[in-house]
Amino acid sequence: MYIKRASEHNRENSPKPSDRRTVKRRHLIYYLRVWEIPGDRLLGHVVDITPEGMMLISEQPIVTSQELSLEVRLPDIEGALKPLRFRAVCRWSDNDVNAAFYDSGLEFLDRSPENVESIKAIIEAYGFQD
């Protein structure tokens, strides 16, 4: 993979506003762990997240079109872990820049107002502020 040096970037090659995503991705301060249930298997870590989906980084690729039952364990005020469960489908999976890992795009299947508010709370609590 070829990555341009900073000196090779210029404004002419920057994406036009109309070419950018309509939903802003939010990168998290640290990678939240995502567990596959049943089985309690660590699937990967959240890289970025929106109310519609998230990107995971993992040691194994995720099968595209696969529906998954997942859980993120968030600490509450006392430090106890509170599970947030959701269903998602893998839309793509490919090698990361570091060939030892894979990046996968997951789309949330349940976008009920309650689940969207839970995702927004994660973004607010753990995301970078702009």
C-alpha positions in Angstrom: 0.0 0.0 0.0 1.3 3.4 -0.9 0.8 6.3 1.5 1.6 9.8 0.4 4.1 11.8 2.4 2.7 15.0 3.9 4.5 17.1 1.3 2.7 15.2 -1.5 -0.8 16.2 -0.2 -2.3 19.4 -1.7 -5.7 21.0 -1.7 -6.4 20.1 -5.3 -6.6 16.4 -4.2 -8.8 17.1 -1.2 -12.3 15.7 -1.4 -14.9 18.2 -2.4 -17.6 18.8 0.2 -20.1 16.9 -2.0 -17.8 13.8 -2.1 -17.6 13.5 1.7 -19.8 11.2 3.9 -23.1 12.7 5.0 -22.7 11.2 8.5 -19.6 12.3 10.4 -17.6 9.4 11.8 -16.5 9.7 15.4 -13.2 8.3 16.5 -13.1 7.1 20.0 -10.6 8.0 22.7 -9.8 4.4 23.2 -10.9 1.2 21.4 -14.0 -0.3 23.1 -14.0 -4.1 23.0 -16.8 -5.8 21.1 -17.8 -9.3 22.1 -19.8 -11.8 20.0 -22.6 -13.5 21.8 -23.4 -16.2 22.4 -19.9 -17.6 23.1 -18.4 -14.5 24.8 -15.7 -14.3 22.1 -13.8 -11.0 21.7 -14.6 -10.0 18.1 -12.6 -6.8 17.9 -12.3 -3.1 19.0 -14.4 -0.1 17.8 -12.3 2.3 15.6 -15.1 4.7 14.7 -18.8 4.9 15.2 -22.0 6.6 14.0 -25.6 6.0 14.9 -25.9 3.8 11.7 -22.8 1.6 12.2 -19.2 1.2 13.2 -15.8 0.1 12.0 -14.0 -2.6 14.0 -10.4 -3.7 13.9 -9.8 -7.3 14.6 -7.2 -10.1 14.2 -9.5 -12.1 11.9 -11.7 -11.0 9.0 -15.4 -11.0 9.5 -17.6 -12.7 7.0 -19.5 -10.1 4.9 -23.3 -10.3 5.0 -23.0 -12.1 8.3 -25.6 -11.1 10.9 -24.0 -10.8 14.4 -25.2 -10.5 18.0 -22.8 -8.3 19.8 -22.1 -6.7 23.1 -20.0 -3.7 24.3 -19.4 -3.6 28.1 -19.4 -0.1 29.4 -18.4 0.9 33.0 -21.0 2.5 35.1 -20.4 5.2 37.7 -19.3 2.5 40.3 -17.0 0.9 37.7 -19.1 -2.2 37.2 -19.5 -3.3 33.6 -22.9 -2.7 32.0 -23.5 -4.6 28.8 -25.0 -2.9 25.7 -26.3 -5.5 23.3 -27.1 -5.0 19.6 -27.3 -6.7 16.3 -25.3 -5.8 13.2 -24.4 -7.1 9.8 -20.9 -7.0 8.3 -21.0 -5.0 5.1 -17.2 -5.2 4.3 -14.0 -6.6 5.7 -10.5 -6.0 4.4 -6.8 -5.8 5.6 -5.9 -2.9 7.8 -2.8 -0.8 7.0 -1.1 -3.2 9.5 -1.5 -6.5 7.6 -1.8 -8.3 11.0 -5.3 -6.9 11.4 -8.5 -6.5 9.6 -11.0 -3.6 9.4 -14.7 -4.4 9.0 -17.7 -2.2 8.5 -20.8 -3.1 10.5 -24.3 -1.7 10.0 -26.6 -1.7 13.0 -29.8 -3.6 12.4 -31.9 -2.1 15.2 -32.1 1.6 14.9 -34.9 2.1 17.4 -34.8 5.5 19.2 -33.5 3.8 22.4 -30.6 2.2 20.6 -29.7 5.4 18.7 -29.6 7.3 22.0 -27.4 4.6 23.5 -24.9 4.9 20.6 -25.0 8.7 20.9 -24.3 8.4 24.6 -21.2 6.2 23.8 -20.0 8.8 21.3 -20.5 11.6 23.8 -18.8 9.8 26.7 -15.9 8.2 24.8 -15.5 10.2 21.6 -13.2 13.1 20.7 -14.9 16.4 20.9 -14.7 18.8 18.0 
